[in-house]
Amino acid sequence: MTATTGGFLIALPAGTAALALVLARHATLAGLLAILGSVLSLVASIVALAGATAGPTGDPFADGRATGGELVIGTVDLPLAIGLSSTSAFLVLTVSLVVAAVQTYSAWFLAADDRRGVFHATIALFAGAMTLVVLSSDLLLTIVGWEVMGWCSYLLIGHWSRRPAPRRAAHTAFMVTRLADIGLVLGMALLIAGAGTTGRAEVIEHWTSAGDPALRSTALVLVVIGVLGKSAQLPFHDWLLDAMEGPTPASALIHAATMVAAGTVVLGQLFPVLVLAAAARAVLGVSVAVTMLLAALLALVEPDLKRLLAWSTISQIGVMLAPLAAAGAGPAVGSALGHLYGHAIFKALLFLTIGWLAMTGGSTRWDALVGSARTHRVALFAWVSGLVSLAGVPLVLGGVTKEHVIAAVAHDSDTRGAVAGLVMGSLLVTAVVTAAYATRALLVAVRGVGGQGPRVVRARAVMPGAVAGILVVLGVASILGGIALGVRLPRAGDVPLPLFIGVLALVLLGIAVGYLLDVSGVQTRLVEGRLGALVGQGLHVGRLQQALVVRPVLALARLVAFLDREVIDSYVRAAASGVLGLGGVGTRAHARSRPTSALALLGVGVLLVVGLGVITVGGTS
């Protein structure tokens, strides 16, 4: 039953993608099919969650009850199994909810796009790949889902490929994530080779009991590098900012429930091995500690509100990965997956809302969106709900998940070394800065700048009913969604009252900082000044990549071409010239000869042959 249900959950979005692609020329029909398929996936995931049972302790993804085939290649077993537990079913439900919202929203947002059918099909395939990663109990299937997501992200980011900026952004995303994926594939290969099987349960059993510690650490460091690339953590963060060139629904999907969150699922599935690899956890911990704080600070001065949300995603993914890097074995996976769920809901809401706001303001820059949320009650509710959850206000969804992350890392952090302390300190400061930039985004779209209100008076905008319904559902979930935590996800730990009060104080401090920066005018000077311009240009990371990677690679390519053309080919050309020269000499000699000379030579030859024959016969007789 597990294999059948899990297979259906994967096959439904994949089949929807295939049918939508066939009907891509008929955009309206393809869109309706994609929406219907996403709704059916949502219903199927609810049914699966209702019938799923919790995985055993230490096995939240039900690897011990996974079922699949019996394929053997050489000395490696390939069970190709999938498993379904309450944890994996809840994550599939989260993915399905976001995908259904994005598919419905896309039908409005891309109504005039002649390639909308292909876009709907790619979203459905993206959903199927993420579902495969969540349900996979086989490392080979995990790699397949992982790579398909990378391909789909390239297609979605570059959907407006007739413009140079989306094409360049798609190429950047593909190349950066593919470079990091080399680490993940090599790490998985080491884990599989050591265990002699691709089954995750067997791999975990081998590497937690008999595997070589040095090789185990090497493999997990490589896997972590792959996760950092997909999750846009330093030093692989720049591609996610460029991805803002894609359509807003694509941004909502990539930033919320797929792609960047997939690394958390993979490391959660491999956590029993990861917790034994100190080097891998150190690499992960240092990267997420620096990333979450730096990205939050940059979001505070980002001129473009859509890119502000991108910086926010980079920061919040760091928060999501923090327990896996620094928490104890008990609550680490549960708190990480809890924040994955919370972030998926409120970040999808914020991206879809800003897509609508940009339609009214004509841009996503902060000065074009001043007071824009006041043009529609649903937009106002959605923007406030999403930012309140992002800020981590206690009792709302984002607040509950963030408190569990901090509690999981704080528990006995002094016994786990310097990296755990670094992660903990970064988490606390990030909580303040996150509340500050969330307050800034709220004031820009709701109150205005410096209390002056909107610069441009707008008529009340019209919002389609389907879009309003999506924003309301996600807005309510962003506020009340914390109720679902602890019921279907693995144990996330407890939040002591002193820690709860401490986190509340940090959030209130961040809100106060954001408000004071706004009313004092400092925020505007920062955003419009040199620092804002630098952040708006991505800190010139693109130029740095050109200088350190692109130009050296092109120079090396030119050198190789020169050596091939001027050195290696010179020998070939010399040999050819020699042969041609000899041929020319023979040709000229043949051209100067006369027929009489040839006949004379032939006659002499005949006489010589006859003479030799006579002498031979005479001598014999």
C-alpha positions in Angstrom: 0.0 0.0 0.0 2.9 2.4 0.8 4.5 1.9 -2.6 1.2 2.2 -4.4 0.2 5.4 -2.6 3.7 6.9 -2.9 3.9 6.0 -6.5 0.6 7.6 -7.2 1.7 10.8 -5.4 4.7 11.0 -7.7 3.0 9.9 -10.9 0.1 12.3 -10.6 2.1 15.6 -11.1 4.5 13.8 -13.6 1.5 12.7 -15.6 0.0 16.2 -15.4 3.2 17.6 -16.7 3.2 15.3 -19.7 -0.4 16.0 -20.6 0.0 19.8 -20.2 3.1 19.7 -22.4 1.1 17.8 -25.1 -1.6 20.6 -24.9 0.9 23.4 -24.5 -0.3 25.1 -27.7 -3.7 25.4 -26.1 -2.7 27.5 -23.2 -6.1 27.8 -21.5 -6.7 24.0 -21.7 -3.2 23.3 -20.5 -3.7 25.7 -17.6 -7.0 24.1 -16.6 -5.4 20.7 -16.7 -2.5 21.8 -14.6 -4.7 23.4 -12.0 -6.9 20.3 -11.9 -3.9 18.0 -11.5 -2.5 20.2 -8.7 -5.8 20.1 -6.9 -6.0 16.3 -7.3 -2.4 16.0 -5.9 -3.5 18.2 -2.9 -6.5 15.9 -2.2 -4.4 12.8 -2.7 -1.8 14.1 -0.2 -4.5 14.8 2.4 -5.8 11.3 2.0 -2.3 9.9 2.2 -1.6 11.9 5.4 -4.8 10.7 7.0 -3.8 7.1 6.4 -0.1 7.4 7.2 1.4 6.4 10.5 4.4 8.0 12.2 7.8 6.6 11.5 9.7 4.9 14.3 12.0 7.0 16.4 15.0 8.0 14.4 13.3 6.9 11.2 10.8 9.7 10.4 10.8 9.0 6.7 9.8 5.4 7.1 12.9 3.9 5.5 12.3 0.7 7.4 8.9 0.2 5.8 9.9 1.3 2.3 9.1 -1.0 -0.6 10.4 -1.1 -4.2 11.9 -3.4 -6.8 14.8 -5.8 -6.7 17.4 -4.6 -9.2 21.1 -5.6 -9.0 23.9 -4.0 -11.2 27.2 -5.6 -10.6 27.8 -5.7 -6.8 25.4 -2.9 -6.0 21.7 -3.5 -5.0 19.2 -1.0 -6.3 16.0 -1.4 -4.4 14.5 1.8 -6.0 12.2 2.0 -3.0 9.9 4.7 -1.8 8.5 5.1 1.7 5.4 7.0 3.1 5.2 8.1 6.7 3.3 10.9 8.4 6.4 13.1 8.1 6.8 12.6 4.3 3.1 12.8 3.7 2.9 16.1 5.5 5.8 17.5 3.4 4.1 16.3 0.2 0.9 18.1 1.4 2.9 21.3 1.9 4.4 21.0 -1.6 1.0 20.2 -3.1 -0.6 23.2 -1.4 2.0 25.7 -2.7 2.0 24.1 -6.2 -1.9 24.4 -6.4 -1.7 28.0 -5.4 1.1 28.8 -7.9 -0.6 27.0 -10.8 -3.9 28.9 -10.2 -2.0 32.2 -9.8 0.0 31.5 -13.0 -3.2 31.3 -15.0 -3.9 34.9 -14.2 -0.3 36.3 -14.0 0.7 34.8 -17.4 -2.7 35.1 -19.1 -1.2 36.9 -22.1 1.9 34.7 -22.3 2.0 32.5 -25.5 4.2 29.9 -23.7 2.0 29.6 -20.6 1.2 26.0 -21.3 4.9 25.0 -21.2 5.2 27.0 -17.9 2.3 25.0 -16.3 3.9 21.7 -17.5 7.3 22.7 -16.0 5.7 23.5 -12.6 3.9 20.2 -12.5 7.2 18.3 -13.4 9.0 20.4 -10.7 6.4 19.3 -8.2 6.8 15.6 -9.2 10.6 15.8 -8.8 10.3 17.4 -5.3 7.7 14.7 -4.3 10.2 12.1 -5.5 12.9 13.5 -3.3 10.6 13.6 -0.2 9.3 10.0 -0.7 12.5 8.4 -1.9 14.1 5.8 0.3 16.7 5.1 -2.4 19.7 7.4 -2.9 19.6 6.9 -6.7 16.0 8.1 -6.8 17.0 11.0 -4.7 19.6 12.0 -7.2 17.1 11.7 -10.0 14.6 14.0 -8.3 17.4 16.4 -7.4 18.7 16.7 -11.0 15.2 17.0 -12.5 14.5 20.0 -10.1 17.7 21.6 -11.3 16.6 21.3 -14.9 13.1 22.6 -14.2 14.5 25.6 -12.3 16.6 26.5 -15.4 13.4 26.4 -17.5 11.3 28.4 -15.1 13.9 31.1 -14.4 14.5 31.4 -18.2 10.9 31.2 -19.2 11.0 34.8 -20.7 14.0 33.6 -22.8 13.3 36.2 -25.5 14.9 38.8 -23.1 18.6 38.6 -22.3 18.4 39.1 -18.5 16.2 35.9 -17.9 18.5 33.9 -20.2 21.6 35.0 -18.4 19.9 34.3 -15.0 18.9 30.8 -16.1 22.4 30.0 -17.3 23.9 31.3 -14.0 21.5 29.2 -11.9 22.2 26.1 -14.0 25.9 26.5 -13.9 26.3 27.3 -10.2 23.9 24.6 -9.0 25.4 22.0 -11.4 28.9 22.9 -10.1 27.8 22.2 -6.6 25.9 19.1 -7.7 29.2 17.5 -8.6 29.8 17.3 -4.8 26.5 15.8 -4.1 26.8 13.1 -6.7 30.3 12.2 -5.7 29.3 12.1 -2.0 26.3 9.8 -2.8 28.5 7.6 -4.9 30.9 7.1 -1.9 28.0 6.3 0.4 26.6 3.8 -2.1 29.9 2.2 -2.9 30.7 1.7 0.8 27.3 0.1 1.6 26.9 -1.8 -1.6 23.4 -0.6 -2.0 21.4 2.5 -2.9 18.8 1.8 -0.2 19.0 4.7 2.3 18.2 2.5 5.4 21.0 0.1 4.5 23.4 3.0 3.7 22.7 4.6 7.1 23.1 1.3 8.9 26.5 0.6 7.2 27.9 4.1 7.8 26.7 4.4 11.4 28.2 1.0 12.4 31.1 -0.2 10.2 32.0 2.6 7.7 35.4 4.2 7.7 35.1 7.5 9.6 37.4 9.5 7.3 35.6 8.3 4.2 32.3 9.0 5.9 33.3 12.6 6.6 34.6 13.0 3.0 31.3 11.8 1.6 29.2 14.0 3.8 31.3 17.1 3.1 30.7 16.5 -0.6 26.9 16.1 0.0 26.9 19.3 2.1 28.5 21.2 -0.8 25.8 20.0 -3.1 23.1 21.1 -0.6 24.7 24.5 -0.1 24.6 25.0 -3.9 20.9 24.2 -4.2 20.0 26.1 -1.1 21.8 29.3 -2.3 24.1 29.5 0.8 27.5 31.2 0.7 29.4 31.0 -1.6 26.7 29.8 -4.0 24.1 32.4 -3.1 24.2 34.7 -6.1 22.1 32.6 -8.5 19.0 32.9 -6.4 19.1 36.7 -6.7 19.4 36.5 -10.4 16.5 34.1 -10.4 14.2 37.1 -9.7 14.4 37.8 -13.5 11.9 34.9 -13.9 8.1 35.2 -13.5 6.9 35.8 -10.0 5.0 32.4 -9.8 8.4 30.7 -10.5 10.0 32.6 -7.8 7.3 31.7 -5.3 7.7 28.0 -6.2 11.5 27.9 -6.1 11.8 30.0 -3.0 9.0 28.3 -1.0 8.4 24.6 -1.3 10.9 23.2 -3.8 14.6 23.5 -4.9 16.1 25.6 -2.1 14.2 23.5 0.6 15.2 20.2 -0.9 18.6 20.2 0.7 17.0 20.3 4.2 15.0 17.2 3.3 18.1 15.3 2.0 20.2 16.1 5.0 17.3 15.3 7.3 17.0 11.9 5.6 20.8 11.3 6.1 21.0 12.9 9.5 22.0 9.7 11.4 25.2 9.7 9.3 25.6 13.5 9.2 25.6 13.7 13.0 28.7 11.5 13.0 30.6 13.6 10.5 32.0 16.5 12.4 33.8 18.0 9.4 30.6 18.1 7.4 28.6 19.7 10.2 31.4 22.3 10.6 31.3 23.2 6.9 27.5 23.4 7.0 27.5 25.4 10.3 30.0 28.0 9.3 28.2 28.6 5.9 24.7 28.9 7.3 25.9 31.1 10.3 27.5 33.6 7.9 24.8 33.4 5.3 21.7 33.9 7.5 23.1 37.0 9.1 24.7 38.6 6.1 21.7 38.0 3.9 19.4 39.5 6.5 21.6 42.6 6.8 21.6 43.1 3.0 17.8 42.7 2.9 17.6 45.7 5.2 19.1 48.0 2.5 17.9 46.2 -0.8 16.1 48.8 -3.0 13.9 46.1 -4.8 11.3 44.5 -2.5 11.2 41.3 -4.6 15.0 41.0 -4.2 14.5 41.7 -0.5 12.4 38.6 -0.4 15.2 36.7 -2.2 17.7 37.8 0.4 15.2 36.8 3.0 14.9 33.3 1.5 18.7 32.9 1.5 18.7 33.9 5.2 15.8 31.7 6.2 17.2 28.7 4.5 20.2 29.2 6.7 17.9 29.2 9.7 16.3 26.1 8.4 19.6 24.3 8.1 21.0 25.5 11.4 19.6 22.6 13.5 21.1 20.1 11.2 24.5 21.8 11.6 24.4 22.4 15.3 21.5 20.8 17.2 21.5 17.5 19.0 20.2 14.3 17.4 16.8 14.6 19.1 15.0 17.7 17.9 17.3 18.6 14.9 15.3 17.1 12.1 11.9 18.0 13.5 12.8 21.7 14.0 14.4 21.9 10.5 11.4 20.4 8.8 9.0 22.5 10.8 10.7 25.7 9.6 10.7 24.3 6.1 6.9 24.0 6.3 6.4 27.4 7.8 8.8 29.1 5.4 7.0 27.4 2.4 3.7 28.9 3.5 4.6 32.5 4.3 7.2 32.9 1.6 4.8 31.7 -1.1 2.3 34.2 0.2 4.7 37.1 0.1 6.0 36.3 -3.4 2.5 35.9 -4.8 1.4 39.1 -3.1 4.2 41.2 -4.4 3.5 39.9 -7.9 0.1 41.5 -7.6 1.4 44.6 -6.0 3.9 45.0 -8.8 1.0 44.8 -11.3 -0.5 47.9 -9.7 2.8 49.7 -9.2 4.5 48.8 -12.4 7.7 47.7 -10.7 9.0 45.9 -7.6 11.3 48.7 -6.5 10.4 50.1 -3.1 9.6 53.6 -4.3 7.1 52.2 -6.8 5.3 50.2 -4.2 4.9 52.9 -1.5 1.5 52.5 0.0 0.5 49.9 -2.6 -0.9 47.4 -0.1 -3.7 49.8 0.8 -5.2 49.5 -2.6 -6.9 46.2 -1.8 -8.0 44.7 1.6 -6.9 41.2 0.6 -3.5 42.4 -0.5 -3.2 44.3 2.8 -4.1 41.2 4.8 -1.8 39.0 2.8 1.2 41.3 3.1 0.8 41.9 6.8 0.2 38.2 7.5 3.3 37.1 5.6 5.6 39.7 7.1 4.3 39.1 10.6 5.1 35.4 10.1 8.5 36.1 8.6 9.4 38.5 11.4 8.9 35.6 13.9 6.2 37.1 16.0 5.3 34.5 18.7 2.3 32.3 18.3 2.0 32.8 14.5 3.4 30.1 12.2 6.8 31.7 11.5 7.3 32.5 15.1 6.5 29.0 16.3 8.9 27.3 13.8 11.7 29.8 14.5 11.4 29.3 18.3 11.7 25.6 17.8 14.9 26.1 15.7 16.5 28.3 18.3 15.5 26.0 21.1 16.9 22.9 19.3 20.3 24.7 18.7 20.4 26.2 22.2 19.8 22.9 24.0 23.3 21.8 25.3 25.0 24.0 22.7 28.0 24.4 25.0 28.8 20.7 24.7 29.0 20.7 20.9 31.9 23.1 20.3 32.6 26.4 18.7 30.5 25.9 15.6 27.4 25.4 17.6 28.1 28.6 19.5 28.6 30.5 16.2 25.4 29.2 14.8 23.5 30.1 18.0 24.9 33.6 18.1 24.1 34.2 14.4 20.5 32.9 15.0 19.8 35.4 17.7 21.2 38.4 15.8 19.4 37.2 12.7 16.1 37.2 14.6 16.5 40.9 15.3 17.6 41.9 11.8 14.8 39.8 10.2 12.1 41.6 12.3 13.7 44.9 11.3 13.6 44.3 7.5 10.2 42.8 7.7 9.0 46.0 9.5 10.7 48.0 6.7 8.8 46.1 4.0 5.6 46.4 5.9 5.9 50.2 6.3 6.8 50.8 2.7 3.8 49.0 1.3 1.3 49.9 4.0 2.2 53.2 5.7 4.6 54.9 3.2 8.1 56.2 3.7 8.9 58.2 6.8 5.2 58.5 7.6 4.6 60.6 4.5 2.2 58.1 2.9 2.0 57.1 -0.8 3.8 59.3 -3.3 1.3 58.5 -6.0 -2.4 58.4 -5.4 -3.8 55.2 -6.9 -7.3 54.1 -7.7 -8.5 51.0 -5.9 -7.1 48.0 -7.9 -9.2 45.0 -9.0 -8.1 41.6 -7.9 -9.4 38.4 -9.5 -11.4 36.2 -7.2 -9.1 33.2 -7.6 -6.0 35.3 -6.7 -7.9 36.7 -3.7 -8.8 33.2 -2.5 -5.2 32.0 -2.8 -3.9 34.9 -0.8 -6.6 34.5 1.9 -5.9 30.7 2.3 -2.1 31.3 2.5 -2.6 34.3 4.8 -4.7 32.3 7.3 -2.2 29.4 7.2 0.7 31.9 7.8 -1.1 33.0 11.0 -2.7 29.8 12.3 -0.5 27.1 10.6 1.5 26.5 13.7 -1.3 24.4 15.1 -0.3 21.6 12.7 3.2 21.4 14.1 4.1 18.5 16.4 1.2 16.4 15.1 2.7 15.0 11.9 6.3 16.1 11.9 9.0 14.5 14.0 9.6 15.9 17.5 10.9 19.5 17.3 11.7 19.8 21.0 10.3 22.0 23.7 10.5 25.8 24.0 11.3 26.8 27.6 9.5 29.9 28.9 12.7 31.9 29.4 13.7 31.2 25.8 10.2 32.2 24.5 10.5 35.5 26.4 14.0 36.0 25.1 12.9 35.5 21.5 9.9 37.8 21.9 12.3 40.5 23.2 14.5 40.1 20.2 11.6 40.3 17.8 10.3 43.4 19.5 13.8 44.9 19.4 13.9 44.2 15.7 10.5 45.8 15.1 11.6 48.9 17.0 14.8 49.2 15.0 12.9 48.9 11.7 10.4 51.5 12.8 13.1 54.0 14.0 15.1 53.6 10.9 12.0 54.5 8.9 10.7 57.5 10.8 14.2 59.0 11.2 14.8 58.9 7.4 18.0 56.7 7.9 16.4 53.8 6.0 15.7 56.0 2.9 19.3 57.4 2.9 20.7 53.9 3.2 18.6 52.5 0.4 19.1 55.4 -1.9 22.7 55.8 -1.1 25.9 54.1 -2.2 25.3 51.0 0.0 21.8 50.5 -1.4 23.1 50.8 -5.0 25.8 48.3 -4.2 23.4 45.8 -2.7 20.9 46.4 -5.6 23.7 45.4 -8.0 24.3 42.1 -6.1 27.5 43.4 -4.5 29.1 43.0 -7.9 29.4 39.3 -7.4 28.7 38.9 -11.2 31.8 41.0 -11.9 33.8 38.9 -9.4 32.6 35.7 -11.1 33.7 37.2 -14.4 37.1 38.1 -13.1 37.8 34.9 -11.1 36.0 32.2 -13.2 34.7 33.4 -16.6 37.8 35.3 -17.9 40.4 32.7 -16.7 38.4 29.9 -18.3 38.0 31.8 -21.6 41.8 32.7 -21.4 42.6 29.1 -20.9 40.3 28.1 -23.8 42.1 30.6 -26.0 45.5 29.2 -25.0 44.4 25.7 -25.7 43.1 26.7 -29.1 46.4 28.5 -29.8 48.5 25.5 -28.9 46.3 23.2 -30.9 46.4 25.5 -33.9 49.9 26.8 -33.9 51.9 24.0 -32.2 50.2 20.7 -32.6 48.8 21.4 -36.0 52.2 22.7 -37.2 53.5 19.1 -37.3 50.6 18.0 -39.3 50.9 20.9 -41.7 54.7 20.2 -42.0 54.1 16.6 -42.9 51.4 17.5 -45.4 53.6 20.2 -46.9 56.4 17.6 -47.4 54.1 15.2 -49.1 52.7 17.9 -51.3 56.2 19.1 -52.2 57.3 15.6 -53.3 54.1 15.2 -55.2 54.8 18.5 -56.9 58.3 17.5 -57.9 57.0 14.3 -59.5 54.3 16.2 -61.3 56.7 18.8 -62.7 59.1 16.0 -63.8 56.3 14.2 -65.6 55.1 17.4 -67.2 58.7 18.1 -68.7 59.1 14.6 -70.2 58.6 13.9 -74.0 56.9 10.9 -75.6 60.0 10.1 -77.6 62.2 10.0 -74.5 59.7 7.7 -72.9 59.7 5.4 -76.0 63.5 5.3 -76.1 63.6 4.4 -72.4 61.0 1.7 -73.1 63.0 0.3 -76.0 66.2 0.2 -73.9 64.3 -1.7 -71.3 63.0 -4.2 -73.8 66.4 -4.8 -75.3 67.9 -5.4 -71.8 65.2 -7.9 -71.0 65.7 -9.8 -74.3 69.5 -9.7 -73.9 69.3 -11.2 -70.4 66.9 -13.8 -71.7 69.3 -14.8 -74.6 72.3 -15.0 -72.2 70.3 -17.1 -69.8 69.2 -19.6 -72.4 72.6 -19.8 -74.0 74.3 -20.4 -70.7 71.8 -23.2 -69.9 72.3 -25.0 -73.1 
